[in-house]
Amino acid sequence: MTATTSSSFVKNFEKNCDDIVQNCEPVIIARDNGNNVVVVSQAEYDNLIENLYIRQNSHDYARLLKSIEEAKAGKLITLDIGDQHD
């Protein structure tokens, strides 16, 4: 994670925003009053929120972890949804 000052971030706003999105790396904007800000891409933010949501329910999170382990062990089920009709 990189850090910059607010004036530097604003001066190079477009480039900084492009770098944040392209590198998927947040930037800390250091402020004189110590109330720093972190800027992340919307994709990264959405991912963080989704992970928080999933982890809030311990039952769902346990099911997710079990599914991941099963997939790693090759216990996969292939579904053919092409023949289904509404």
C-alpha positions in Angstrom: 0.0 0.0 0.0 1.4 3.4 -0.9 0.9 6.7 0.8 0.7 10.3 -0.4 -0.3 13.7 0.7 -3.7 15.1 -0.1 -2.3 17.9 -2.2 -0.2 15.4 -4.2 -3.1 13.1 -4.7 -5.3 15.9 -6.0 -2.5 17.3 -8.2 -2.3 13.9 -9.9 -5.9 12.8 -9.4 -6.6 11.1 -12.7 -3.3 9.2 -12.7 -3.7 8.2 -9.1 -7.2 6.9 -9.7 -6.1 4.9 -12.8 -3.2 3.4 -10.8 -5.5 2.4 -7.9 -7.8 0.6 -10.3 -5.1 -1.0 -12.5 -2.9 -2.1 -9.6 -5.8 -3.1 -7.2 -3.8 -1.4 -4.5 -5.3 1.1 -2.1 -3.6 4.5 -1.4 -3.4 6.1 2.0 -3.9 9.9 1.8 -2.0 11.3 4.8 -3.6 14.5 6.2 -2.1 17.1 8.4 -4.8 16.5 11.1 -4.0 12.8 11.3 -7.4 11.8 9.9 -6.0 9.8 7.0 -8.1 8.4 4.2 -7.8 5.3 2.2 -8.8 5.2 -1.4 -9.7 1.9 -3.1 -11.3 1.0 -6.4 -15.0 0.2 -6.4 -14.2 -3.4 -7.3 -12.0 -3.8 -4.2 -14.6 -2.1 -2.0 -17.4 -4.3 -3.3 -15.1 -7.4 -2.6 -14.4 -6.2 0.9 -18.1 -5.6 1.6 -19.1 -9.0 0.2 -16.4 -10.8 2.3 -17.7 -9.0 5.4 -21.2 -10.0 4.6 -20.3 -13.7 4.1 -18.2 -13.8 7.3 -21.0 -12.3 9.4 -23.0 -15.5 9.2 -20.8 -18.3 10.7 -23.0 -21.0 9.2 -22.7 -19.7 5.7 -19.0 -19.1 6.1 -18.5 -22.6 7.3 -20.4 -23.9 4.3 -18.2 -21.8 2.0 -15.0 -23.1 3.5 -16.2 -26.7 3.2 -17.1 -26.2 -0.4 -13.6 -24.7 -1.1 -12.0 -27.7 0.5 -14.2 -30.1 -1.5 -13.3 -28.3 -4.7 -9.6 -28.5 -3.9 -10.0 -32.3 -3.2 -11.6 -32.7 -6.7 -15.1 -33.3 -5.3 -16.9 -31.3 -8.0 -20.3 -31.7 -9.5 -21.0 -30.5 -13.0 -24.5 -29.4 -13.7 -26.0 -29.2 -17.2 -28.5 -26.4 -17.1 -28.9 -26.2 -20.8 -32.0 -28.5 -20.7 -33.9 -26.7 -18.0 -37.0 -24.7 -18.9 -38.9 -22.1 -16.8 
